Amino acid sequence: MKTRRLTGRLVRFGTVSITTLVAAAFTVGPAHADPAAPTPPSIAPAQVLPLPPELDPGFYNPPADVIAAAAPGEIIAARQVNLGNFGLIPLNVDAWQVSYRSNNSRDEAIGAVATLIKPRGTAPAPRKLLSVQIAEDSTQGYCSPSYALQHLSAAPFLGQIVAPAEFLFAQAALQKGFAVVIPDHEGPNSAYAAGPLAGRITLDGIRAATSFAPLGVGAGAPTALYGYSGGSMPTMHAAEMRKTYAPELNIVGAASGGTGADLGAALLMANNQATAGLVLGAVLGLSREYPDFSALLDQKLNPLGQLLRTVKAPFCVQYQTALLPFLNITGMINSPDPLAEPAVQAMLEDTRLGKSLPDMPLFVWHSRWDEILPLPAADKLVDTYCAQPGAQVTYTRDWASEHVIGEVSGGPAALLWLFDRLNGIGAQPGCSTTDMPSMLGTPGELQSLGETLGETFASFFGKPIGA
């Protein structure tokens, strides 16, 4: 009964919020422009109140023939956006959204969207780039980073609590003078946990960013990847496929925490546990990218599963997690061994990491007590990489955290490592594995964290980021 009342209130609130957005949306003049890089006339001005993808199909879903005619990473449309912390506090940066062509996991042309952010200060040309893959962990378009990070977005109040929080990590890079690209890596169908799809969208988002002149990055600019949890999958799939999918990109390092290396292991870990609601959301997201897996669910999901497939579809991460935890997910599939079904096996194999050694240095970290993504799968992934010649992996296990705290304690260390790579400092050769009481003890991390929080607080009062 409480769950039904909560769902009813959420749907009514979301309906009112979206109706308000439609009624109030209109455009204003350009945001702060860099005099050295005048805004091309093809870039549309920012909206006062942003629209979610569901109400903005012209930008988020260009015609299929337009998408197919573009090359992967080619920009189809661009517009300025106003960003904000937690949807409320304006951020003093230059920012744009770009709609571009990418490919799904079957190499079919699809539309994709990314947010490009440029700090106010000057930087040597070309400006360096950090691609931040936020853990969207949701199955609806209004939960996407491109909408959730905008000033006056309703998403943070409708359950997308992760994107605004992880945006602080992107701001740490902006404060150092780096440009940032944040892709909507789940794609047009919100295919949560579909790693190969997300990897392609991430790489094509970097292509779009490096071709977008106002960002000041340019082809060949040093680029790095960052992602945690739901953002680890696009990050690591992008790292693995760079050499075959986008070999021209100069990716100098990738950092991945709480890595989703094996979705089958994650499902078994969550089954009947508190995190089952979140992982069931991933099952639903995967069915949107893998037709055979979707057909299996159509045929073999029991009535409760079919009901939850409908009920959970409209929600962002907060409510995906909170809605009916402790579910027996595998028990809802009418099969003696659901994970042995051919459609499930094919999907799990396609999304499994470790099939190719990334040709860049890696920083990997994981909580010893991670309750969502199992540590043994991360250990196995690192061992798989390090068994191959040329591997460069710095792996840390944090003993004083669980999944959420793992990003707070390890994310700043990962960023320090990435900043060194972007600044041309070589990574440690070979592989190393370290167990730490807490990654907050990483040299320089507490100071860096304090500086980041201080600059972020100052930005609440209008301080230009990166100036």
N, C-alpha and C positions, 0 to 999 in steps of 0.2 A: 504493500500500500504506500509506504513512504517513497519507494522508487518511482511508482506511478505518479505521485504528486510532484516529485522532483522533475521527472521528465516533462510533465504537463507545464510546470512553471518555466522550464528551460525553453520549450517550444514556443510558448506564448511570448516570452521575453525576446527570443531570437526573431520571431515574426514582427514584433513591434519595432525592434532595433533596425531590421532590414527595411521595413516600410519607411521608417524615419530617414534612413540613408537615401532611399530612392527619392523621397520628397524634397530632401534638402540639398542633394548633390548639384553643384554647379562649379564652373571653372574660374580660376583666378589667373593672374599674370605669373610669369616664371618665378621660381624660387631664386635665391641668391646665385648669381652667375659669376663664373670666373672670367674677368675681363680678358685674360690671355687666351681663353678658349670660348668664343662666342657660341651660344646655343644654335645649332642648325635649325632652320625653319621647320624641318620635318618632325621635330620633337614637340609633342603636344604639351601644353601647360598642365600644371598640377590641379587636382580637384580639391575643393575645400573639404568635402567629406568623401572618403574613398568608397568605392563599391566593391563588394566581394565578387569572386569569379562568377558565381551563379547569376549575378545581375549585370555582368559586364562581358557578355560573350564575344562582342566584337574584338576586344583586345586579347582575351584569354583563349578563344577558339576561332582563329582565322579560318577562312574557307579552305577546304582540303586541297584544292588545286593550287592555292597560294603557298601552302606549306610544302607541297610536293615539289613545287618549282624552285624552292630555295635549297641551298646547300646546308648541311648540318652546321649549326652555329650561326647561320646567316640571320641578321636581324630583319624582322618583318615590320615591326612598329616599335616606337619608343615614346615615352612620356616622362615628364618630371613628376616626382612624388615628394610629399612632405612626410618625413619619418618622425617617430616619437617613441619615448620610453614608456612602455606599458600602455600605449595608446593615448596617453594623456599629456606628456611633457614633450614639447617640440624639441627636435634635435637640430643643432646648427651645423649642417653638412649640406653638400650637394648630393642629390640622389635622383635616380631614374629607375624606371622599369623598362625592360625590353622583352618583347615577344619575339621568339626565334624558332627556327626549325630544329628538331632533334629526331631521334629514332627510338622506337620502343625495343623491347628485348628480342623482337622478331625482325628488327631492322626495317620496320615500316615507318614512314614519315609521320611525325606528330608535332603538335605545337607545344611550346614550353615557355615559361616566364621566369625571369630572374630579376633581382634587385641589385643595382650597381650603386656603390657609395664612394664618394671622394671626399677626403678630409679637406679642411680649409687651407691648411698650410701648403707651402711649396715643397717640391721634392725633385731630386734629380730625375731626368727623363732617361728611360721610361720609368714611370712609377711602378713599384712592385705590387703584387696582387695576392690577396689571401681569399681563397674560396671556402666559405663557411657553410657546411651542410647542417642545417638545424634539424633537430629531432621533431619533425612534424607529428608523427605518430597518430594520425587522424584519417578519417575517411570522408571528408567533405571539403569542398573548395574554400569555404570561408575560413578554414583553419590554416591555410597556406601562409608561409612566411611573407610573401609579397603583400598580402592583405593585412596580416596580423601586426606587421611592424610599422604600419602607417599611423600618422597622427590622426586621432579620432576614429580609429578602427574599433569596431565592436568585438572583434575576436577575443581579446584578452578577458572580456567579461562573459563570453559564451563558451569558455572551456579551453581555449588555447593559451595555457599558462606557461608552456615550455619555450615557445618562440621568443616572447619578450625577455625571459630570463637568460636564455642563451645569447641573445643579442648583445649582452654585456661583453661577451668574449670577442665579438666582432668589433666592438668599440675599442677594445684594447689595441687592436691592429690599427684602427683609424687614428688613434692617439699617437701612434708611432710614425704616422705619415703614409701608411700603406693603404691602397685602395682595397675594397672588399666587394666580392660578388656573392650573393646568397640565392641559390637556385630553388625554385619550387620543384624539388627532385622527385616528388611522387607523381608528377605528370598530370595531364588533364582529367584523369579518372580517379585521382587520389588513391593510387595503388600503393598503400602503406606496406613497407617491408620488401618491395620488389627491387632488390639491389641492382641487378644488371640494367634495368630501366633507369634507375636513379643514377648509376654511374655514367651512362650516356648523356643524360640531361645535365649532369654536373660538368662533364668535359665540354659539351656544346655551350654551356653557360660561360665557361672560361673563354671559348672561342668568341662568343658574342662580346664579352667584356673587353677582350684585347683588340677588337675591331671597332669599338665605340670610342670615337675620337675625344669627346668631352671628358672621358674618364682619365685620359692621359697615360694609359698603360702601354698599349701597342704590342704588336706581334713580337714574340720572343722574350717578353718581359719575364723575370723570375716570378714564379707562381708557387703557392703552397696550398695544401688541403688540410682542413680541420673538420672533425666530426666526432660526436659522442653518441653512443646508444643508437637511436634511430637515425642519427647522422653518421654513424660509423660505417653503415652499409654502403651508402653512396660514396663515401670517402674511399673506402678500401676497394670497392669494385672499380671506381675510377682509376685508382692507383694501379690495379692489376691490368686494366685494359688500355691504359694510355698508349703503350708502345704499338698497339695494333689499331686502335680506334682514332687516336689523335696524336700521332707521333711528333707533330710540329710544335706541340705545347712544351714550354720549358718549365716543367714541374720539378722543383728542387727538393721537395720533401712532403711527407704526409704524416699527420698525427691522428691516431684513432684510439678512442677510449671506450670502455664498456662495449667491446666489439661484438656484433652479431655475426659470428663466423659460421654458425650452423643453426639454421632455424628449426630443424627437427629437434635438436637438443634443447633449444629454448622452449619449444612447445611442451616437451615432456617435463621440463623443470617447472613450468607454470601450471600444468594440469592439476586441478583441484586446489590450487594455491591462491593467495591474495591477488597475484598478478594475472590471473586467468582472463579477466575482462580485457586488459590491455592486449594480451597476446591473441585473444579471439579477434580483436580489431585487426591485427596483422593478417590473420587467416582470411578475413573478409577482403582486406586490401589486396592480398596476393591473388584472390580469385578474379580480380578485375584486370590482371595482366596475363594470367595463364588460363586460356579458354578451357583446356581439358580439366584443369583443377576446378574451375567454376562448374563445368558439367557434372563432375563427380559430386560436388556439394548439392547441385540441383537434384541429383538422383538419390543420394544416400544420407543427406542430412535429415535427422529426425524432426518432428514438428516443433520441438523447442528450439532446435538449431535454426530452423527456417524462420521462426518468429524473431529470434535474436538477430538474425542476418538482416531483417528489415528494421528492427527497433534501433540497433546500434549504428546503422549506416549514417545517420545525420550528425554524428557527434565528433567533437574535438577530443584531444587526449585526456583532459581531466575527467570527462564523463565516460569515455571509453574505459578508463581505468576503474572508475567508481561503480559503473553499472554492472551488477551481478558478478562480483569476484567469486572465487572458489568453485568455478564451474568445472565440470568434467568434460573438457572439450572433445577429447577423443571418443568419449562415450556417446556423443551426439551424432557420430558418423556410424551408420549401420554397416560395419565391416568387422571381421574378426581381428584385423590388424590394419587400422587406417593408414599408418605410415608406410605399409608395404604395398598399398595400392599404386599401380603404375603411374597414374597422374600425379599422385603425391610424390613419389620417388623422383619423377622427372622435374617437378618444381623445386624440390629440395636440392637436387643436384645442380640445377641451374643457378640457384641462389647461394650455394655454398662457396665460401671464400677459400683461397689456397690453391686454385687451379693454375695460377701463373704468378711468378715472382715479380713484384713491382720493381721497375728499374730506377728507383729513387730511394734515398734513405727513409726509414720509417721510425716513428716514435709511437709505441703501443703501450697502453696502461690499462689496468683492470683492478677492480676491487676484489680482495680476497673473499669477501662475503657477499658478492653480487647476487641478488635474489631474482633478477630478471634475465640476464644473459650469462650463461654458465662460464665460470673460469676455466674448466678443463677444455672447452672448445677454443678459447683464446690461447691457452697453452699449446694446444695441438696446431693451431694456425701458425704461431711463431716457430714451432719446431719444423713445420713443413717448409716455411720460408728459409729457415736457417740451415736446412739440410742441403741447400742449393748453393753453388759457387756464386760469389758476388753479392750475397745478401748483406744488407746493412740494416739491422734492427736493434733499437734500444727499447727493451721491454721492462716495465716496472709493475710490480704487484703491490698494491696498497693494503696494508693489514688493518687500518683503522677506519674503514669506510664500508658503506654498502653502495648500491647503485647510484643513487642521487648524490650522496656526499662525494662519491668517487669523481664526479666531474668538478665539483667545487675544489677538491684538494689537488686534483691532477691536471685540470684544464690550464691553469696558469703556467705550470711547468711545461706543458706541451707547447703553449704559445711561445715561451722563451726559447725553446728548442727550435721552433719554426722560424722565429725572428732571426736566429743565427743563420739558418739556412738561406733565408731571403737576403741577408746581408753578406752572403758569400763565404761564410765560415764553414769549413768542411765538417761533415758528421763523423763520428767515431766509426772506424772501419769494423767490419765484421758484426757479430751479434753479441749482445750482453743481456743478461737477465738479473734484475735486482729486486729484492724484497725489502720494502721500507715500512717502518711503523706508521708513517704518514708522509705523503708526498708534499705536504706543507713544509717539510724539512728540506726540500730541494733548494740548494744555494740560490739566493736571489729571488725566490718565489714570493715570500711574504712582502718584500719591498715592492716587487712588481705589482702584486695584488693591491697593496695599499695605494700605489700611484694610480692604478687603473680606477679604483673606486673613488679616489679623490677627484680625478679628472671627470669621471662620470657625474659625480655630485655637482661639480662646477658647471657642467653642461646643463643641469636642470635650471640654471639661472641664465642660460643663453650663451655661455662661453663657447666660442667656435671650436669644434673638435679638430685637433691637429694643427692649430695655428701656433 
